[in-house]
Amino acid sequence: MAQLKAELSRLPGEAAAADARLKAESERLTSLRDRLKHLEADRKKLEIEAESRRSQVQKYRVQLSQIKSNTEYQALLKEIARAEDDIREVEDRELVVMEEVEQTQPAVKQEQAMLQEVTEKTAALKADLQRREFVIRAELDKLTAERAALALWRAQALHSPHIDEAEPARMAGLDARLAQLEQEAADNLKAMALQTGAAGRLSLKAATSAAARHAELTAEIADLSRQNSNLVSLQLSLGHKRRLAAQCGDQLQAMIEQVNARSFKAVR
C-alpha cells in the first residue's frame, strides 16, 4: 500500500512536468512568431523608405532639365548621387532583413510541428496519468476495504466465544478486542473517504452505513452475552443471538459489495 501511495504522490509532478514542457514549447513558437512579425514590419518600412528615395531621385532628374545654371546643375547631381547611395544602403539592409525572414519562416513551421507533437504527447500522457490515478485509487480502495472487511470478519469470529464466555474478566477482554476491531474497520473506511472521488461517495456511504450497522449488531450480541453470563435465560436469548450474528454477516457482505462497486466505478 505504501508503494501505491508513493506512486500516486508522483503523478501530479509528472503532469506538472508535462505542462511545463508544453508551455516552454509554446513560448518558443510565440517568440519565433513575434520575431518574424517584427522582421516583416522592418522589411516593409525599408521597402517604403527605398521607394520614397527613388521617388525623390526621379524628381531631381526632372529638375535637372529645368536648371540653366551649371553650379545648380552640379549641386543637384550631387544630391542625386547621395540619394542613390542612400537607396543602395536601404536596399542592402532590406536584403539582410529578407534573409532573416527566409531563415525564420521555416523555423516557425518546424516549431509549429514540434508544438503539435508535444501537445499530442502531453494529452496522451495526461490521459495515461488519469487512468493510472484511477487504477491506483481503486487498488488502494480495494486494499483498504479488505482491511476493513478483515477486521469485521475477525470481530464476527469473536461473537461465538463471547456468547460462550461466562468469566467477566475474559469477557471484558473480548469486549476490548471487539471494540478495537470495529474501530479498525471504521478507520479504514474513513481513509477511503479521503481518497475516493465523487463517483464513489454513494457506494462508500452505503459501505460505511453497513459497517456501522455491523458494529451496532456486535454491541447487541455483546449485551446479550453479558446478560447471560450467569446462564440466566440462555436458551431464550440464544436464538436472538444467532439472528443478530446472521445479520452481522449480511451487513459485512453488503459492505464488501458496496466497496467493490466503488472500485469498479473508479477503473471504468
TACOR-V309350 format. One record per residue. N is the residue number from 1. RES is the residue in one letter. SS is DSSP state (H for helix, E for strand, C for the rest). OMEGA is omega in degrees with one decimal (* if undefined). D_LAST is the distance of its C-alpha to the last C-alpha in whole Angstrom. Layout:
n:N res:RES ss:SS omega:OMEGA d_last:D_LAST
n:N res:RES ss:SS omega:OMEGA d_last:D_LAST
//
This chain:
n:1 res:M ss:C omega:179.1 d_last:21
n:2 res:A ss:H omega:179.0 d_last:24
n:3 res:Q ss:H omega:178.0 d_last:23
n:4 res:L ss:H omega:179.1 d_last:19
n:5 res:K ss:H omega:178.2 d_last:20
n:6 res:A ss:H omega:178.3 d_last:23
n:7 res:E ss:H omega:179.2 d_last:20
n:8 res:L ss:H omega:-178.6 d_last:18
n:9 res:S ss:H omega:180.0 d_last:21
n:10 res:R ss:H omega:-174.9 d_last:22
n:11 res:L ss:H omega:178.8 d_last:19
n:12 res:P ss:H omega:178.4 d_last:21
n:13 res:G ss:H omega:178.3 d_last:24
n:14 res:E ss:H omega:178.4 d_last:22
n:15 res:A ss:H omega:179.3 d_last:21
n:16 res:A ss:H omega:178.7 d_last:24
n:17 res:A ss:H omega:178.1 d_last:26
n:18 res:A ss:H omega:178.1 d_last:24
n:19 res:D ss:H omega:179.5 d_last:25
n:20 res:A ss:H omega:177.4 d_last:29
n:21 res:R ss:H omega:179.6 d_last:29
n:22 res:L ss:H omega:179.0 d_last:28
n:23 res:K ss:H omega:-179.8 d_last:31
n:24 res:A ss:H omega:179.6 d_last:33
n:25 res:E ss:H omega:178.7 d_last:33
n:26 res:S ss:H omega:179.3 d_last:33
n:27 res:E ss:H omega:177.0 d_last:36
n:28 res:R ss:H omega:178.9 d_last:38
n:29 res:L ss:H omega:178.5 d_last:37
n:30 res:T ss:H omega:179.4 d_last:39
n:31 res:S ss:H omega:179.1 d_last:42
n:32 res:L ss:H omega:178.9 d_last:43
n:33 res:R ss:H omega:177.8 d_last:42
n:34 res:D ss:H omega:178.4 d_last:45
n:35 res:R ss:H omega:179.6 d_last:47
n:36 res:L ss:H omega:179.3 d_last:47
n:37 res:K ss:H omega:179.7 d_last:48
n:38 res:H ss:H omega:178.0 d_last:51
n:39 res:L ss:H omega:178.2 d_last:52
n:40 res:E ss:H omega:178.3 d_last:52
n:41 res:A ss:H omega:178.1 d_last:54
n:42 res:D ss:H omega:179.4 d_last:56
n:43 res:R ss:H omega:180.0 d_last:57
n:44 res:K ss:H omega:178.6 d_last:58
n:45 res:K ss:H omega:179.8 d_last:60
n:46 res:L ss:H omega:178.4 d_last:62
n:47 res:E ss:H omega:178.7 d_last:62
n:48 res:I ss:H omega:179.6 d_last:64
n:49 res:E ss:H omega:179.4 d_last:66
n:50 res:A ss:H omega:-179.6 d_last:67
n:51 res:E ss:H omega:178.1 d_last:68
n:52 res:S ss:H omega:180.0 d_last:70
n:53 res:R ss:H omega:176.5 d_last:72
n:54 res:R ss:H omega:177.8 d_last:73
n:55 res:S ss:H omega:178.8 d_last:74
n:56 res:Q ss:H omega:177.6 d_last:76
n:57 res:V ss:H omega:179.0 d_last:78
n:58 res:Q ss:H omega:178.1 d_last:78
n:59 res:K ss:H omega:178.0 d_last:80
n:60 res:Y ss:H omega:-178.6 d_last:82
n:61 res:R ss:H omega:175.3 d_last:83
n:62 res:V ss:H omega:-179.2 d_last:84
n:63 res:Q ss:H omega:-179.2 d_last:86
n:64 res:L ss:H omega:-177.5 d_last:88
n:65 res:S ss:C omega:-177.4 d_last:90
n:66 res:Q ss:C omega:-177.2 d_last:91
n:67 res:I ss:C omega:-179.6 d_last:93
n:68 res:K ss:C omega:-179.1 d_last:96
n:69 res:S ss:C omega:179.2 d_last:97
n:70 res:N ss:H omega:179.5 d_last:96
n:71 res:T ss:H omega:179.7 d_last:95
n:72 res:E ss:H omega:-179.3 d_last:92
n:73 res:Y ss:H omega:-179.8 d_last:91
n:74 res:Q ss:H omega:178.9 d_last:91
n:75 res:A ss:H omega:-179.3 d_last:89
n:76 res:L ss:H omega:175.7 d_last:86
n:77 res:L ss:H omega:177.6 d_last:86
n:78 res:K ss:H omega:178.3 d_last:85
n:79 res:E ss:H omega:178.5 d_last:82
n:80 res:I ss:H omega:179.9 d_last:81
n:81 res:A ss:H omega:179.0 d_last:81
n:82 res:R ss:H omega:-179.9 d_last:79
n:83 res:A ss:H omega:179.4 d_last:76
n:84 res:E ss:H omega:174.6 d_last:76
n:85 res:D ss:H omega:178.4 d_last:75
n:86 res:D ss:H omega:179.5 d_last:73
n:87 res:I ss:H omega:179.2 d_last:71
n:88 res:R ss:H omega:178.8 d_last:71
n:89 res:E ss:H omega:178.6 d_last:69
n:90 res:V ss:H omega:179.9 d_last:67
n:91 res:E ss:H omega:176.6 d_last:66
n:92 res:D ss:H omega:177.2 d_last:65
n:93 res:R ss:H omega:179.3 d_last:63
n:94 res:E ss:H omega:178.4 d_last:61
n:95 res:L ss:H omega:178.4 d_last:61
n:96 res:V ss:H omega:179.8 d_last:59
n:97 res:V ss:H omega:-179.9 d_last:57
n:98 res:M ss:H omega:176.6 d_last:56
n:99 res:E ss:H omega:177.3 d_last:55
n:100 res:E ss:H omega:177.0 d_last:53
n:101 res:V ss:H omega:-179.1 d_last:51
n:102 res:E ss:H omega:178.1 d_last:51
n:103 res:Q ss:H omega:-175.3 d_last:49
n:104 res:T ss:H omega:-178.0 d_last:47
n:105 res:Q ss:H omega:176.8 d_last:46
n:106 res:P ss:H omega:179.0 d_last:44
n:107 res:A ss:H omega:177.6 d_last:43
n:108 res:V ss:H omega:179.8 d_last:41
n:109 res:K ss:H omega:179.2 d_last:39
n:110 res:Q ss:H omega:-179.6 d_last:38
n:111 res:E ss:H omega:175.7 d_last:37
n:112 res:Q ss:H omega:178.3 d_last:35
n:113 res:A ss:H omega:179.6 d_last:33
n:114 res:M ss:H omega:179.6 d_last:33
n:115 res:L ss:H omega:177.8 d_last:31
n:116 res:Q ss:H omega:179.6 d_last:29
n:117 res:E ss:H omega:-179.8 d_last:28
n:118 res:V ss:H omega:178.4 d_last:27
n:119 res:T ss:H omega:-179.8 d_last:25
n:120 res:E ss:H omega:179.1 d_last:23
n:121 res:K ss:H omega:179.3 d_last:22
n:122 res:T ss:H omega:178.9 d_last:22
n:123 res:A ss:H omega:179.4 d_last:19
n:124 res:A ss:H omega:-179.9 d_last:17
n:125 res:L ss:H omega:-177.8 d_last:18
n:126 res:K ss:H omega:175.2 d_last:17
n:127 res:A ss:H omega:178.3 d_last:13
n:128 res:D ss:H omega:177.6 d_last:13
n:129 res:L ss:H omega:178.5 d_last:14
n:130 res:Q ss:H omega:178.6 d_last:12
n:131 res:R ss:H omega:178.9 d_last:9
n:132 res:R ss:H omega:179.0 d_last:12
n:133 res:E ss:H omega:178.8 d_last:12
n:134 res:F ss:H omega:-178.8 d_last:8
n:135 res:V ss:H omega:-179.1 d_last:9
n:136 res:I ss:H omega:179.9 d_last:13
n:137 res:R ss:H omega:178.5 d_last:12
n:138 res:A ss:H omega:178.8 d_last:10
n:139 res:E ss:H omega:176.3 d_last:13
n:140 res:L ss:H omega:178.0 d_last:16
n:141 res:D ss:H omega:-179.2 d_last:15
n:142 res:K ss:H omega:-179.8 d_last:15
n:143 res:L ss:H omega:179.7 d_last:18
n:144 res:T ss:H omega:178.2 d_last:19
n:145 res:A ss:H omega:178.6 d_last:19
n:146 res:E ss:H omega:177.4 d_last:20
n:147 res:R ss:H omega:178.8 d_last:23
n:148 res:A ss:H omega:-179.2 d_last:24
n:149 res:A ss:H omega:180.0 d_last:23
n:150 res:L ss:H omega:178.6 d_last:26
n:151 res:A ss:H omega:-179.1 d_last:28
n:152 res:L ss:H omega:176.3 d_last:28
n:153 res:W ss:H omega:179.1 d_last:29
n:154 res:R ss:H omega:177.1 d_last:32
n:155 res:A ss:H omega:-178.8 d_last:33
n:156 res:Q ss:H omega:179.4 d_last:33
n:157 res:A ss:H omega:179.1 d_last:35
n:158 res:L ss:H omega:-178.3 d_last:38
n:159 res:H ss:H omega:-178.3 d_last:38
n:160 res:S ss:H omega:176.2 d_last:41
n:161 res:P ss:H omega:179.2 d_last:43
n:162 res:H ss:H omega:179.5 d_last:43
n:163 res:I ss:H omega:-176.2 d_last:44
n:164 res:D ss:H omega:-174.1 d_last:47
n:165 res:E ss:C omega:178.1 d_last:48
n:166 res:A ss:C omega:-178.9 d_last:51
n:167 res:E ss:C omega:-176.9 d_last:52
n:168 res:P ss:H omega:-177.1 d_last:51
n:169 res:A ss:H omega:178.8 d_last:51
n:170 res:R ss:H omega:178.1 d_last:48
n:171 res:M ss:H omega:178.3 d_last:46
n:172 res:A ss:H omega:176.9 d_last:46
n:173 res:G ss:H omega:176.5 d_last:45
n:174 res:L ss:H omega:177.0 d_last:42
n:175 res:D ss:H omega:-179.1 d_last:41
n:176 res:A ss:H omega:-179.9 d_last:41
n:177 res:R ss:H omega:177.2 d_last:38
n:178 res:L ss:H omega:179.2 d_last:36
n:179 res:A ss:H omega:179.3 d_last:36
n:180 res:Q ss:H omega:-178.8 d_last:35
n:181 res:L ss:H omega:178.6 d_last:32
n:182 res:E ss:H omega:178.4 d_last:31
n:183 res:Q ss:H omega:177.4 d_last:31
n:184 res:E ss:H omega:177.7 d_last:29
n:185 res:A ss:H omega:179.9 d_last:26
n:186 res:A ss:H omega:179.7 d_last:27
n:187 res:D ss:H omega:178.5 d_last:27
n:188 res:N ss:H omega:177.5 d_last:23
n:189 res:L ss:H omega:175.1 d_last:22
n:190 res:K ss:H omega:177.6 d_last:23
n:191 res:A ss:H omega:176.9 d_last:22
n:192 res:M ss:H omega:-179.0 d_last:18
n:193 res:A ss:H omega:-179.7 d_last:19
n:194 res:L ss:H omega:-174.5 d_last:20
n:195 res:Q ss:H omega:-178.4 d_last:17
n:196 res:T ss:C omega:177.0 d_last:14
n:197 res:G ss:C omega:-177.5 d_last:13
n:198 res:A ss:H omega:-176.7 d_last:14
n:199 res:A ss:H omega:-176.6 d_last:11
n:200 res:G ss:H omega:-174.4 d_last:12
n:201 res:R ss:H omega:-178.2 d_last:16
n:202 res:L ss:H omega:179.5 d_last:16
n:203 res:S ss:H omega:178.2 d_last:15
n:204 res:L ss:H omega:177.4 d_last:17
n:205 res:K ss:H omega:178.5 d_last:20
n:206 res:A ss:H omega:178.7 d_last:20
n:207 res:A ss:H omega:178.9 d_last:20
n:208 res:T ss:H omega:178.2 d_last:23
n:209 res:S ss:H omega:179.0 d_last:25
n:210 res:A ss:H omega:179.3 d_last:25
n:211 res:A ss:H omega:178.3 d_last:26
n:212 res:A ss:H omega:177.8 d_last:28
n:213 res:R ss:H omega:176.5 d_last:30
n:214 res:H ss:H omega:179.0 d_last:30
n:215 res:A ss:H omega:178.2 d_last:32
n:216 res:E ss:H omega:-179.7 d_last:34
n:217 res:L ss:H omega:176.6 d_last:35
n:218 res:T ss:H omega:179.4 d_last:35
n:219 res:A ss:H omega:178.4 d_last:38
n:220 res:E ss:H omega:178.5 d_last:40
n:221 res:I ss:H omega:179.5 d_last:40
n:222 res:A ss:H omega:178.7 d_last:42
n:223 res:D ss:H omega:178.6 d_last:44
n:224 res:L ss:H omega:179.3 d_last:45
n:225 res:S ss:H omega:179.5 d_last:46
n:226 res:R ss:H omega:178.9 d_last:48
n:227 res:Q ss:H omega:-176.3 d_last:50
n:228 res:N ss:C omega:-179.5 d_last:50
n:229 res:S ss:C omega:176.9 d_last:51
n:230 res:N ss:C omega:176.4 d_last:55
n:231 res:L ss:C omega:177.3 d_last:54
n:232 res:V ss:C omega:176.7 d_last:55
n:233 res:S ss:C omega:-177.9 d_last:53
n:234 res:L ss:H omega:-176.9 d_last:51
n:235 res:Q ss:H omega:-179.6 d_last:51
n:236 res:L ss:H omega:-175.5 d_last:50
n:237 res:S ss:H omega:-173.6 d_last:47
n:238 res:L ss:H omega:178.9 d_last:46
n:239 res:G ss:H omega:179.1 d_last:44
n:240 res:H ss:H omega:178.2 d_last:42
n:241 res:K ss:H omega:-179.4 d_last:41
n:242 res:R ss:H omega:177.7 d_last:40
n:243 res:R ss:H omega:178.3 d_last:38
n:244 res:L ss:H omega:178.6 d_last:36
n:245 res:A ss:H omega:177.9 d_last:35
n:246 res:A ss:H omega:177.9 d_last:33
n:247 res:Q ss:H omega:176.4 d_last:32
n:248 res:C ss:H omega:178.1 d_last:31
n:249 res:G ss:H omega:178.6 d_last:29
n:250 res:D ss:H omega:-179.4 d_last:27
n:251 res:Q ss:H omega:178.1 d_last:26
n:252 res:L ss:H omega:178.1 d_last:25
n:253 res:Q ss:H omega:178.0 d_last:23
n:254 res:A ss:H omega:179.2 d_last:21
n:255 res:M ss:H omega:-179.7 d_last:20
n:256 res:I ss:H omega:179.9 d_last:19
n:257 res:E ss:H omega:179.7 d_last:17
n:258 res:Q ss:H omega:178.9 d_last:16
n:259 res:V ss:H omega:176.8 d_last:15
n:260 res:N ss:H omega:177.1 d_last:13
n:261 res:A ss:H omega:177.8 d_last:11
n:262 res:R ss:H omega:-179.0 d_last:10
n:263 res:S ss:H omega:179.2 d_last:9
n:264 res:F ss:H omega:178.9 d_last:7
n:265 res:K ss:H omega:-175.2 d_last:5
n:266 res:A ss:H omega:-174.6 d_last:6
n:267 res:V ss:H omega:178.8 d_last:4
n:268 res:R ss:C omega:* d_last:0
//
